[in-house]
Amino acid sequence: VDIIPLLSSTSGMKRRSKPSESNVKKTYTAAEAAYAFADIVACRSGVSQIEQLIRSGDFGSAASLLGKPPFSSFKQNALVLVNSKLLTPEDIKAIGTEKRFGVGADVLLMLGGLADATERSDKSGALDYATKAKSSLDEIIAIGRGAGL
């Protein structure tokens, strides 16, 4: 019987890798944060517009809008806001990040549910998700306004 030696390290030591773009936390300027915040405010007003389209039964237009900014760019805008140094640590926790659940994750979930319900032409489900998305976006907007944005 041949014995094949174990090729990986058994010491439990992790190999360090060079920092790359994906694991380096970027900080953003106040201007970038203001732009991201304006896009989040536009997302909130856009949800109201989508809600009107759903009420009128125009699911195709609503679904089309949900695939475009400011809806498709919400995640990036929330990350810019959280990493901008304009918010307090409590505000950052409230909005959350990819690793920490917060109101930002609520928005992502509600926008996803809204898109799904819209694609299925589920009027009551879509309106429910729209209401919840607006509420979560209102919380983020209140945090941003409290930070002077």
URDA-V134281 format. One record per helix or strand of 2 or more residues. SS is the DSSP state (helix for helix, strand for strand). FROM is the first residue (numbers start at 1). LEN is the number of residues. Records with the same first field share a line. If there is no record, write none. Layout:
SS->FROM-LEN  FROM-LEN
This chain:
helix->21-3  30-26  59-8  74-9  89-7  103-17  123-24
